[in-house]
Amino acid sequence: MRDGLACGPPEEIERLVAWLFTICVARDDEDEDREKLLKAHVFVLKTEPGWAVKAAVTAWSQGEKFRPVPSDLLRRAQAVAKAARDELWEILRLLNAKVYQDPSPDERGRVKTLFAALTAGMEAAQAPGEAAAPARAPMGWPEREAAMLERAREPVRLSPECLAATLPKVREAQREAMEGRS
């Protein structure tokens, strides 16, 4: 997919823009040097994938009468390519997520031992006859908000099964969002 987001070949971009120039009327204030205009379009559009430039040219040809300025086509090509870039970013984010691993029996035993030692230490530190203090006072809003923000910063950990089930749903939601924008 990364190859599909590579910059389009300048020859292809020049061919597409030249075709667009043949079907669109020149603006009144437009310089008639066609070669200079073509080079300006190619210079601006060479940063976008060829298929995105083609989609922008096609959309312009179907809805506009006058020749576009380079920035108009660039904005349209970027909008088309953005959907693919966003999908690639989401796929890479999911593929690079840490896979959740259940703790091994040894790890469970180690944590259980440490927890028992911690509990025993806390009980021993308590003075005889004192009521046990609550481990923590109930959290107010600022503490809860801070705790939620801290949890949000933790890396996403998905099991392979969850990852396999989630990826098609993500793609479907993105398709629906793109269809809603059209």
NUVOLO-547537 format. One line per field, with one value per residue (C-alpha): residue number from 1; x negated, y negated, z negated. Coordinates in nm, 3 decimals, always signed. Layout:
N
resi [NUM	...]
c1 [X	...]
c2 [Y	...]
c3 [Z	...]
//
This chain:
182
resi [1	2	3	4	5	6	7	8	9	10	11	12	13	14	15	16	17	18	19	20	21	22	23	24	25	26	27	28	29	30	31	32	33	34	35	36	37	38	39	40	41	42	43	44	45	46	47	48	49	50	51	52	53	54	55	56	57	58	59	60	61	62	63	64	65	66	67	68	69	70	71	72	73	74	75	76	77	78	79	80	81	82	83	84	85	86	87	88	89	90	91	92	93	94	95	96	97	98	99	100	101	102	103	104	105	106	107	108	109	110	111	112	113	114	115	116	117	118	119	120	121	122	123	124	125	126	127	128	129	130	131	132	133	134	135	136	137	138	139	140	141	142	143	144	145	146	147	148	149	150	151	152	153	154	155	156	157	158	159	160	161	162	163	164	165	166	167	168	169	170	171	172	173	174	175	176	177	178	179	180	181	182]
c1 [+0.000	-0.296	-0.393	-0.046	-0.110	-0.435	-0.456	-0.308	-0.537	-0.561	-0.491	-0.159	-0.065	-0.153	+0.059	+0.359	+0.335	+0.287	+0.605	+0.786	+0.664	+0.816	+1.166	+1.168	+1.191	+0.904	+0.981	+0.988	+0.693	+0.492	+0.158	+0.184	-0.159	-0.025	-0.366	-0.438	-0.099	-0.154	-0.493	-0.343	-0.075	-0.329	-0.560	-0.280	-0.116	-0.431	-0.412	-0.086	-0.017	+0.075	+0.410	+0.502	+0.412	+0.620	+0.917	+0.878	+0.858	+1.162	+1.364	+1.267	+1.358	+1.703	+1.794	+1.603	+1.597	+1.270	+0.914	+0.804	+0.513	+0.249	+0.356	+0.715	+0.605	+0.352	+0.622	+0.844	+0.560	+0.456	+0.814	+0.834	+0.493	+0.568	+0.821	+0.562	+0.292	+0.529	+0.616	+0.247	+0.174	+0.454	+0.342	-0.019	+0.095	+0.290	+0.013	-0.242	-0.023	-0.166	+0.005	+0.153	+0.001	+0.162	-0.081	-0.252	-0.188	-0.537	-0.457	-0.124	-0.302	-0.565	-0.301	-0.098	-0.407	-0.492	-0.132	-0.125	-0.452	-0.315	+0.006	-0.189	-0.418	-0.123	+0.044	-0.281	-0.328	+0.015	+0.010	+0.202	+0.553	+0.574	+0.848	+0.718	+0.709	+0.864	+0.606	+0.711	+0.971	+1.243	+1.122	+1.264	+1.307	+0.951	+0.798	+1.036	+0.962	+0.587	+0.624	+0.826	+0.567	+0.289	+0.473	+0.529	+0.152	+0.087	+0.006	+0.287	+0.256	+0.469	+0.481	+0.435	+0.803	+0.914	+0.685	+0.826	+1.182	+1.118	+0.937	+1.232	+1.460	+1.216	+1.197	+1.578	+1.620	+1.370	+1.551	+1.882	+1.727	+1.584	+1.920	+2.088	+1.847	+1.917]
c2 [+0.000	-0.231	-0.197	-0.318	-0.638	-0.712	-1.029	-1.000	-1.007	-1.363	-1.238	-1.090	-1.407	-1.620	-1.397	-1.422	-1.801	-1.845	-1.644	-1.864	-2.176	-2.049	-2.022	-2.326	-2.687	-2.922	-3.193	-3.554	-3.650	-3.339	-3.362	-3.180	-3.014	-2.659	-2.497	-2.724	-2.640	-2.267	-2.286	-2.478	-2.209	-1.926	-2.099	-2.135	-1.794	-1.581	-1.531	-1.334	-0.978	-0.949	-0.787	-1.077	-1.331	-1.133	-1.137	-1.513	-1.576	-1.356	-1.531	-1.873	-1.776	-1.665	-1.971	-2.278	-2.479	-2.673	-2.546	-2.496	-2.675	-2.435	-2.480	-2.375	-2.042	-1.994	-2.035	-1.781	-1.530	-1.568	-1.510	-1.189	-1.064	-1.155	-0.874	-0.619	-0.769	-0.760	-0.396	-0.307	-0.485	-0.296	+0.040	-0.026	-0.134	+0.188	+0.405	+0.245	+0.281	+0.491	+0.828	+0.913	+1.219	+1.393	+1.411	+1.745	+1.956	+1.860	+1.490	+1.533	+1.708	+1.435	+1.160	+1.356	+1.391	+1.021	+0.922	+1.147	+0.992	+0.642	+0.722	+0.877	+0.573	+0.336	+0.537	+0.548	+0.172	+0.105	+0.029	+0.275	+0.164	-0.087	-0.051	+0.018	-0.298	-0.278	-0.203	-0.515	-0.783	-0.790	-0.973	-1.313	-1.436	-1.572	-1.243	-1.038	-1.257	-1.220	-0.843	-0.825	-1.034	-0.810	-0.498	-0.664	-0.710	-0.339	-0.156	+0.037	+0.409	+0.633	+1.009	+1.163	+1.265	+0.912	+0.766	+1.002	+0.913	+0.537	+0.465	+0.545	+0.331	+0.040	+0.067	+0.088	-0.222	-0.411	-0.307	-0.423	-0.752	-0.806	-0.726	-0.972	-1.248	-1.195]
c3 [+0.000	-0.066	+0.300	+0.395	+0.200	+0.381	+0.589	+0.935	+1.239	+1.380	+1.734	+1.623	+1.436	+1.737	+1.963	+1.727	+1.691	+2.068	+2.123	+1.871	+2.052	+2.377	+2.228	+1.995	+2.104	+2.020	+1.763	+1.882	+1.662	+1.754	+1.929	+2.261	+2.231	+2.210	+2.153	+1.857	+1.706	+1.755	+1.584	+1.292	+1.247	+1.270	+1.020	+0.765	+0.823	+0.835	+0.457	+0.481	+0.603	+0.971	+0.896	+0.666	+0.934	+1.184	+0.946	+0.894	+1.271	+1.334	+1.063	+1.199	+1.555	+1.447	+1.245	+1.362	+1.683	+1.643	+1.613	+1.254	+1.094	+0.957	+0.595	+0.675	+0.819	+0.539	+0.272	+0.446	+0.494	+0.130	+0.013	+0.217	+0.098	-0.264	-0.297	-0.185	-0.408	-0.706	-0.638	-0.607	-0.935	-1.112	-0.972	-1.074	-1.420	-1.463	-1.322	-1.554	-1.863	-2.141	-2.146	-2.484	-2.643	-2.939	-3.230	-3.269	-3.581	-3.704	-3.663	-3.843	-4.131	-4.152	-4.166	-4.423	-4.645	-4.614	-4.693	-4.999	-5.122	-5.066	-5.256	-5.545	-5.559	-5.572	-5.852	-6.051	-6.018	-6.161	-6.534	-6.754	-6.834	-6.546	-6.295	-5.950	-5.745	-5.402	-5.139	-4.955	-4.998	-4.731	-4.425	-4.343	-3.987	-3.935	-4.050	-3.834	-3.534	-3.592	-3.625	-3.300	-3.117	-3.247	-3.124	-2.785	-2.747	-2.789	-2.464	-2.298	-2.365	-2.149	-2.138	-1.790	-1.795	-1.883	-1.616	-1.352	-1.453	-1.478	-1.151	-0.919	-1.137	-1.118	-0.739	-0.710	-0.931	-0.718	-0.397	-0.544	-0.650	-0.302	-0.140	-0.378	-0.267	+0.104]
//
